[in-house]
Amino acid sequence: MTTSFRRSLLKGIALGAGALLLSGAALAAPQETPTDAPAEAPAAPVVKGPQVAIKTSMGEIVVQLDEERAPKTVANFMQYVKQGFYKGTIFHRVIDGFMIQAGGMNEKFEGRKTNKPVKNESNNGLSNQPYTISMAREDHPDSATSQFFINVADNSGIDYPLYKGSGYTVFGKVVKGQEVVDKIKGVVVDDVRGMQNVPVTPIFIKSVTVLKGDKLVK
């Protein structure tokens, strides 16, 4: 992907409703006899926050939200979930190799009344890596409302502070349904009513619900 093309994508993702690791090595303990058994990998850190199921017309995506690193953003998103705001909205912008964006309008490209914008929390140590979920916004850092996007590539170029001294806030990660994300990113898109990269066949969000008990993805 060329630098100029990526810049154009970043400009587009900032249009909002209008267009819108831990590394290291472990030493193996001494063995009395040689063994080919691999060293156990360290356990993944436990992320504090709710899990939500985004049921779409192409399948279900489960997202683990990180309320410890992005408390204001998670609270904002959960407010929309509890209001039933996302039911009937569409993935209105899909760019394979970049991201899939949703949460702002219906199939007629009609927007919905949103709550007050949330303060930008992009300086939280989380990176826009594949299958992470982030807030879409306008050019001003503190302008995100309801729209979100799921990264489908390494988009660390929009992390804090690389985009005009700020960044796009990551507030969770897909823990189930990555194959659904992959299906969505590959759909046919076109220009519709002045908007670019719109799926030709609408992809609906049927519901967004909070998972509990045995429904949680371990």
C-alpha positions in Angstrom: 0.0 0.0 0.0 1.5 3.3 -1.0 2.0 6.2 1.4 -0.2 8.5 -0.6 -3.0 5.9 -0.8 -2.8 5.3 3.0 -3.0 9.0 3.7 -6.2 9.1 1.7 -7.6 6.3 3.7 -6.8 8.0 7.0 -8.5 11.2 5.7 -11.6 9.2 4.9 -11.8 7.5 8.3 -11.8 10.9 9.9 -15.0 11.9 8.2 -17.2 10.3 10.9 -20.9 10.2 10.3 -20.6 12.3 7.2 -18.8 9.5 5.5 -18.2 7.8 7.3 2.6 -6.7 23.3 4.4 -8.4 25.5 7.6 -10.1 24.3 10.4 -12.1 25.8 11.9 -15.6 26.1 11.6 -18.1 29.0 14.5 -20.3 30.0 13.6 -24.0 30.1 14.2 -25.8 33.3 17.1 -28.3 33.3 16.0 -31.8 32.3 17.4 -35.1 33.5 16.9 -36.5 30.1 16.6 -34.8 26.7 13.1 -33.9 25.6 11.5 -32.3 22.6 8.6 -30.9 24.5 8.1 -27.2 23.8 8.2 -24.7 26.7 4.8 -23.6 27.8 3.7 -20.2 26.5 2.9 -17.5 29.1 -0.8 -17.1 29.9 -2.5 -14.3 28.1 -3.2 -11.3 30.3 -6.8 -11.1 31.5 -8.6 -8.1 30.0 -11.1 -6.4 32.3 -14.3 -5.4 30.6 -17.5 -6.8 29.1 -17.8 -9.0 26.1 -20.4 -8.1 23.4 -21.8 -10.1 20.6 -22.3 -8.1 17.4 -24.8 -10.1 15.3 -24.6 -9.2 11.7 -26.3 -10.4 8.5 -23.0 -12.2 7.7 -22.4 -13.8 11.1 -21.6 -13.0 14.7 -18.5 -11.2 16.0 -17.6 -11.3 19.7 -15.5 -8.4 21.0 -13.7 -8.2 24.4 -13.8 -4.6 25.5 -10.9 -3.2 27.6 -12.4 -0.9 30.2 -9.2 -0.7 32.1 -7.2 1.0 29.3 -10.2 2.8 27.6 -12.7 3.4 30.4 -14.5 6.4 28.9 -14.6 4.8 25.4 -16.0 1.5 26.7 -18.6 3.3 28.8 -19.6 5.4 25.7 -19.9 2.3 23.5 -21.9 0.4 26.2 -24.3 3.3 26.5 -25.2 2.9 22.8 -25.4 -0.9 23.3 -27.9 -0.5 26.2 -29.9 1.9 24.1 -30.3 -0.6 21.3 -28.8 2.1 19.0 -26.9 -0.2 16.7 -29.8 -2.4 15.7 -30.6 -1.9 12.0 -27.4 0.1 11.3 -25.0 -1.1 8.6 -21.3 -1.5 7.8 -21.2 1.5 5.5 -17.5 1.6 4.7 -15.3 -1.5 3.9 -11.7 -1.3 2.7 -9.9 -4.6 2.4 -6.4 -4.1 3.7 -7.5 -1.4 6.1 -10.7 -1.7 8.1 -14.5 -2.2 8.2 -16.6 0.6 9.6 -20.1 0.7 11.1 -22.4 2.1 13.7 -23.7 5.3 12.3 -26.4 4.9 9.7 -29.1 2.7 8.2 -29.3 1.2 4.7 -30.8 4.5 3.5 -27.6 6.3 4.8 -29.7 8.1 7.3 -27.8 9.0 10.5 -29.2 8.7 14.0 -29.1 11.2 16.9 -26.0 10.4 18.9 -24.9 11.1 22.5 -22.2 13.6 23.3 -18.7 13.0 21.9 -16.3 11.0 24.0 -12.8 12.1 25.1 -10.0 10.6 23.0 -8.2 7.8 24.8 -5.7 6.8 22.0 -2.8 7.3 24.4 -3.6 4.0 26.2 -0.8 1.7 24.9 -3.2 -0.2 22.6 -2.4 -0.4 18.9 -4.6 -0.6 15.8 -3.7 -4.2 15.0 -5.7 -6.7 13.1 -9.0 -7.6 14.7 -8.9 -4.7 17.2 -11.9 -2.4 17.5 -11.5 1.4 17.5 -13.6 4.5 17.4 -14.2 6.4 14.2 -14.2 10.1 14.5 -13.9 13.4 12.7 -10.6 15.4 12.5 -10.8 16.7 16.1 -9.5 14.0 18.6 -12.5 14.3 20.9 -15.2 13.9 18.3 -16.0 10.2 18.4 -19.7 9.3 19.0 -21.2 6.0 17.9 -19.2 4.9 14.9 -16.5 2.2 15.3 -14.3 0.2 13.0 -12.5 -3.1 13.1 -8.9 -3.2 11.8 -8.1 -5.8 9.3 -4.4 -5.0 8.9 -1.5 -3.5 10.9 -2.7 0.1 11.1 -0.2 1.3 13.7 0.2 4.4 11.6 -3.0 5.8 13.2 -1.9 5.1 16.7 -1.1 7.8 19.2 0.7 10.2 18.5 1.2 9.4 14.8 -2.0 11.0 13.4 -1.7 14.8 13.9 -0.3 14.3 17.4 -3.2 12.1 18.5 -4.6 8.8 17.2 -7.6 6.5 16.9 -8.7 4.9 20.2 -8.5 1.1 20.4 -10.9 -0.2 23.0 -11.1 -3.9 22.5 -10.4 -6.9 20.3 -12.3 -9.6 18.4 -12.1 -12.8 20.4 -14.5 -14.9 18.2 -15.8 -14.5 14.7 -12.6 -13.4 13.0 -13.8 -15.3 10.0 -16.8 -13.1 9.8 -14.6 -10.0 9.8 -12.6 -11.6 7.0 -15.8 -12.3 5.0 -17.0 -8.7 5.4 -13.7 -7.2 4.4 -13.8 -9.0 1.1 -17.3 -8.0 -0.1 -17.9 -6.0 -3.3 -18.0 -2.2 -2.7 -18.8 0.8 -4.8 -19.4 4.5 -4.6 -22.9 5.4 -3.4 -24.4 8.8 -2.9 -21.0 10.5 -2.7 -19.7 7.9 -0.3 -16.8 5.6 -1.2 -16.2 1.9 -0.4 -19.9 1.1 0.4 -20.8 -2.6 0.3 -23.1 -3.3 -2.7 -25.1 -5.7 -0.6 -25.9 -4.0 2.7 -24.4 -5.7 5.8 -26.7 -5.2 8.7 -26.1 -5.2 12.4 -29.1 -7.1 13.8 -28.2 -6.7 17.5 -25.4 -6.0 19.9 -25.7 -7.8 23.2 -23.7 -8.3 26.4 -22.5 -11.8 27.0 -22.6 -13.4 30.5 -22.0 -16.7 32.2 -21.3 -19.7 29.9 -21.8 -17.5 26.9 -18.5 -15.7 27.5 -15.6 -16.6 25.2 -12.8 -18.1 27.4 
